[in-house]
Amino acid sequence: ILSEDGDTALMLCDSIITNKPIHTGSSSTYAYGSLRIWLNDNFYQTAFNGPQKHLINVSLIDETYNMNDKIFILTLEDVTNTAYGFASSATTNDSARLMVVSDYARATGTQMWSTSYGYWWLNTTHPSESSSYFCAYLAGKNGVANNYNVNGECYGVVPALQIRLNDSEYPVDDTGLAYKVNEDGTSCTITGVGSCTETEIVIPDEIDGKKVTGIGENAF
């Protein structure tokens, strides 16, 4: 856990889980990259069950690109935030930025700079001298941040997410679907799968006497 704010916690995985490029095309922007799509689709769908998904918040990652994601990677600003336990300088050796390479990530070819630790992507574009060489920052050797080509397939991924610590805001119905009561007090909106384990989800007409009037953004 990097931080807690009321009933919300910012969490960072404690190891490099796999290796992937930020983008397979001609752009250095994480917002349009294949890594972002993978994190919020394939990884999100397979790594978490219904109750766990219910606890994950949608986070505003970047106002410029209107990035609202459930799973994301940290920025250079994040890994130089002393409130999160990191050193304030990106060029300082920092043990907090060291990430162990998981067995799976070793097997898939993640580049390592020691027998235990590897390089992992950050969501921060690095200005490059050549317009044909698109770069982003990595946390690398000894925890020092550096820049590498976003097409690099050997660099690691360390997911981050925000979760709700208090789940009382979004109750669940008899099937486990999460919902919230609307401001009118007589209707409700489906907010997620909650603890529902059904493979085919049926949206009810009403929950606890309140008419279901909508499905929240990124509910499923």
Helices and strands as residue ranges (DSSP letters): E 3-5, E 8-12, E 15-16, E 18-19, G 30-32, H 34-38, I 39-43, H 44-47, H 50-55, E 59-62, E 67-69, G 78-80, G 82-84, G 95-97, E 100-101, H 103-107, E 120-126, E 135-139, G 141-143, E 145-149, E 156-157, E 160-164, G 167-169, E 178-181, E 187-192, E 206-207, E 210-215
